[in-house]
Amino acid sequence: MSPRVGLLADQCAAIVVGAFFLVLGIADAVANGGMLLGVFTTSLWLTLIYLALGVAGLVLSRSFHAARWYLFGGGLICAALWLYGTFTSADVLELNRATNWLHFGLAVAMLIFGLTLAGTKTPRGARGEPLLPQ
C-alpha cells in the first residue's frame, strides 16, 4: 500500500492565508463606525480586496504551483497596499498607520511563505524518502 500524500506546505499556507483574508474581509464588511477592532480603518475597497485575496487563496491552493504564485502575488499586492498607504497623500482606501503595518506584515509573511515553504515538489517521508515515484 502506497503512502497517502496530502497537501504540500505551500498549499496549506495558501489555505490558511486565504481563510485569514476571508475572515478579515467579512469582519471588515460588518465593522461599525469605519473601524475594525477600534484600530484598523475599513472601506468598501479594502473589503473587496480582502475577499478577493481570500477566495483566490482557497481556489489556488488546489495546485502546488498556483499556491506558490498566490503567495508571491498576494505578498506583492499587500506590499503595494503598504507602499500606497505609507508614501501617498491620496487616501482613497482610507488607510491608517495600523492598517499599513497590517499590510506590511502580511506582505512579509506571504513572501516568506512563498520562498521558504516551496522546497521540493516531491513530498518526503519522515526519513527523507520520496513518497511518490519519480
Secondary structure, 3 states (H helix, E strand, C coil): CCCCCCCCHHHHHHHHHHHHHHHHHHHHHHCCCCEECCCEECCHHHHHHHHHHHHHHHHHCCCHHHHHHHHHHHHHHHHHHHHHHHHCCCCCCCCCHHHHHHHHHHHHHHHHHHHHCCCCCCCECCCCCECCCC
